[in-house]
Amino acid sequence: MSATPFSPDVVAAVTQHMNDDHPDDTLLIVRAFGGYPEATAARMTGLDGTAGEYSATVDGREVAVRIPWSQPLTERAQIRTEVVRLYREACARLGVAPRGEAQEGTEH
């Protein structure tokens, strides 16, 4: 991991939140941008100012994945913005409707 502008407490809070509340989002991000479209599970293991770090399950084994942010991050609020961006771009890349948005042609 590169030098980080974020304290260990911030990193722990973000990774716990992602793993507890957004495991499906994390898997989509890893499938779309981590080079493992066949991943069956993923969890965020860390982050720094240049990337998020993940562990993905691929063919029954754990692999480390590092996915860069679109720009260097220096403030905690930027982390959420980048993760949401990655999630939305992953949905678009994989043809999945983002949470809360109906797919085209889906009636409610």
Phi, psi and omega in degrees: 000140178286169174304140184239141174279359185255138180290159176303327179294320178294314179300315180297318181295316181294313182295320178296316179300312181298316183287325180279321189253341186223045182296325180292322178296317180299317179297317178300317180299315180294318178298318185282322189239352185266357180085011180229072181297343180268005179303140179254346177202156177204150174218149178279130183249346180178179176195159173216194184288349183245344184195162169260147179243140186223160169241125182244147174264119182228120182051041176079003179238155179272133177232143178277139181226134177237123183241116184290149171285165179286342178203160177298138179255140178231345183238144181305318182301333180292334181299311181301315180303315181291318180295318178297318178300312179300316180300310181297318178292325177295316178302313180298316182295323184265358179072033180249137177287132175301150177312137176081358179239124180290145175288153178303136179087354179271128179260149177249000000 
